């Protein structure tokens, strides 16, 4: 690898050559994607997806979650532990 070659574009090109182009298709709004990602960091999708769904069902909006008691939020997402 040449020192003047940007590394990330090179890696992306190598991955695309090997596995093909992958189109990013978001499943939710950007904040929802972030929350789902954070929930999934330390557990499996089997746990994090239901926790995310429970969170959205309980609070209906991000504003409601923002103003909610943190212990209530923790209780709802506990299944993602």
N, C-alpha and C positions, 0 to 999 in steps of 0.2 A: 504494500500500500504506500503510495506517495505521501509525503508529509504535507503537501499543499492541497491535497484532495480533501474536501469536506467529508467527514466520516459518516455522519448521519444519512445524507443522501445516498452515499455509496452502500451503506447497510440496507437501506430501504430498497434500493435497486436490486441488490443481491437477493433479498427476501422475495421481492416480486418476481424475479426471474425463476426462482425455485418453486414458489407456491402460487403464482398468478396474482393478478390485481385483486385487492379486496376493497370493496366499496363500504365506506362507513355509513351506516344507517342508524341514526339515533332512535332509541326506543321511547324516550321521554324528553321533557324540556331539559335544558342544560343543568339546572340545579338538581333536578331529579336524577340525571345521570351521575352527578357528583355524589349525591347521597347514596344511591345504589352502589356505587363503587366503594365508598367508605364502608358501608355495611358489609360488603362482600370481602373486604381485606382479610378478615380473620376467621372466616367461616366458609362453608360451601354455599352454592346457589340454592341448594335445598332449604337452607335456613334463611339466607339473606333476602331472597325474593318474597317469601311470605311476610318477613319483618317489614320490608318496604311497603308492601300492599296494606298491611295493618296500620302502618304509620299514616299513609295517605287516606285510608278509610276513616281513621279516628279523627283526623284534623282537617280534612278536606282542602286545605290550602297551606302554602308555605308560611304565610303571615300568621295563621293560627298556630303553627308549630313554633314559630319564632317567639310568640308570646306565652306559650304553654309552660307549665311547671316542668323543669327538667326531669324530675323524678317520674312524672307521668310519661314523658317521651321515652325515658329509659325502660320503664315497665313495658311499654308497647313493643319496643325493638329488642327486648331481652332475648327473644328466640334467635337473634343473630349472634349471640355469644359463642 
